[in-house]
Amino acid sequence: MYLIHDGDPGHTAARTQAYLEDFRGWWHPCQTPAQASWLNQAEMLLEAFGYHYLDRGSWRSREELMSHIGVAGPEYNRLYAHPFEWEWTIPKMKQWFAKHSQ
């Protein structure tokens, strides 16, 4: 069975690697580059949005906070969110996988 996880320090720690080594032959760990998963991308988005629109904020109610977020979202997209192009190609992925799957 393939176990696919990102290269987060918690996944690459010696204790984790020792645990996985006990199951070598059954588990086939495959690590993606750190910050590659959708969850990492969502965490980075929330961190950036929070930095610009939530840090040091104070709201009297949940409704006031939700209203603030509703107004801030489009502004954040206009000022800070920019499209990008992936540079991770299938050949690059195969090279990376060959190097790290040993």
N, C-alpha and C positions, 0 to 999 in steps of 0.2 A: 504494500500500500504506500502511495506517495503522500508525504506530509509536506505541504507547501506553506511556507510562512516567510515573512519578511526578515531582513537582516537586523532587526531590532536587537539591542544589547541583551535583552531578556531571552531572546531566542538563541543567541550565540554564546551565552555564558557557559563557563566550564561545567557547571552543575547540569544545565540542560543538555549539553553535548554528551556528558557521561550517561545521563538517563537514556538518551536516544541510542547511544552505543550499545546498551544492554539489549536493545531490540533490533540490532543490525541484521539485515536479512529479511525482516518483516516490515519495518519502517524504512522508507527510502526518503530521508529528509532532503528537500530542495528549497533553497532560500532564494527569494527574490531580493533585489537591492532594497536597502532601507528606504523608506518613504515612497515605495512603489505601489502599495495597496490603496484601494479606494478609501479605506478607513483612515489611513494616514493622510490622504488628501483632504478628507472631510475635517480631520482634526486641525490641519494647517489652515483651512478656510475659517473655522470657528475661532482659532487663535488670532488670525489677522482681523476678522470682523470685530472680535471683542476688543482688540487693541484700539481700533479706530472709533468704535461706537458704544462699547459697554464699560470699559475700564473707567473707574472714577465716576460712574453714573449713579444716580439715585432716583428711584421711582416710587411713588406713593402707593401704587397698586399694580397688580398683574396686567390689567387692561392698559395702564399707562406705559408699561414696559413693552407690551405687544404693539401698541401704537408707534412707539419710538422705533422698534425693529422694522415695522412695516414701512416707515418713511426712510429709514437708514438703508434698507436693502437695495433699492434702486440706485441710490447715491453711491453706495459701495461698489456696485457693479459698474457704474459709469466711471468712477474715479480710480478704482484699484484692481478690479478683476479684468484680466486680459486673456484672450485666447492664446494658446501655445500649440506648437507642433511637436508631436512625439518624435524623438530621435532613436527610439528603441526599435530596431528592425528585427525581423525573424532571424537573419544571419547573426546579428549581434547577440540575440537571445540564445541561440544554439551555441555560440562560442562561450558565452558566460556560463551556460548550463554545463557544458563539457568541462570547464575549468573547476566549477564549484560542486559538482555532483559526485565527486570521488570519495 
